[in-house]
């Protein structure tokens, strides 16, 4: 029996009625519910178990991808904690799509769709079986936002705990990640490395269990879960292969029982200020542009009115102070060695750049949870706010006649913020990849990949295969890319995504033609073509191309439901009345 809760308060043995259990009591109490009790006894529950709070454990564990591999043991430890504290754990699985595996194929369309399936399936399991609280165990890019979206939607006591990051590999004296693997494909295509070298890298780039090792999307979102207050501090950076990962799952379970006892719910935690904290963290660390999409979607579920302008505003006031891959030097496990995400949060809080009074799943405010100031981290890794890597944060929102609703760019460790050049327009990702393979993309070009938005693809795939090929071919500094699709957290270079409205709904990007001049000016927050908006609109109406057909099933259904990337690409009205 743990004697204290995660913030050190006494946690005595639970007794009857100690925990609110409104959902499970409704499910199992009274003569009418005798069949439900019979079914539950067949799962091994005793009569006394039926009087305990039911704790749903949504687990994205599966064998599809290394990102998930720690979660089986994490879940076992969490279950033991829940039982010890007087709850009845009920584990259920939900899905994962591995972007690292699907990337560069048309199956990448399934990725963002999976976020909705994770949220929906978790919601339905929790509702259907009367679970009083949610332990959300997840990893990979969509597991984290999907589970958090379900938590916000249900608004029952909930906590997130992570599957953990992968360690970096080693190759030729360099530390490598999956990002190097994708860029090596581009280098191979231009003869920069041999096939043998490409294959040798492939044997060491991913050395074991865990999520993609840099500050790519999964690690960005795990860090956001801490900043939002939905995960215990320190949870995000613990590597998947460390025993501490398993202990973190047990700690999260204990904290969840405390949340249930004090009835602290996700919407108490997920306030507008909490979202500003998460945006500030992404801006300071150079996190993935996918955080924009996912935080918008999560805010929608929580009934919080968050817009693209909030990202630009918070990012402008937040200095970029952390050096993490893909733009910088370090991996998530490196961050763990210097104290994890709390080190960055503490630095931002001390500079007045966070809202310290936001509540967290510890039951305390962020300020109290962060505790005393940690030892100063190395400056080549985490800078003081008055000597940042860049004065502004890593996310910028661009607008102009090509993106009247907005577009997203990551500027982390950017060497170039302006570009003007001729458009090279592709209506399919594979056409852009073919042009790159045939060396038809030239310095100065603006590669345009369209009809790959939420509705267009459908599913708004990430274009890491294209962006990495540009970098691998040595074109990363001399070209730019714009798309109504999105990017992997491993993308670097001047890449503008989430262009909205997307081509598939007649957005101006559909009116671009080869050779049109495109101007990108990040400082001026501008993305425009050298044409009148009316001419772009006329051309978009007349364009003979439309979105590719969607196969019947999940993708076709998603196309009918999904909204604009500028609002998070959500499929429902969320938490708004
Ligand atoms: Fe799962 Fe990268 S594929 S985190």
Boltz pocket constraint, residues with backbone or C-beta under 6 A from the ligand:
constraints:
  - pocket:
      binder: B
      contacts: [[A, 65], [A, 67], [A, 97], [A, 98], [A, 99], [A, 100], [A, 101], [A, 139], [A, 140], [A, 141], [A, 210], [A, 211], [A, 212], [A, 218]]
      max_distance: 6.0
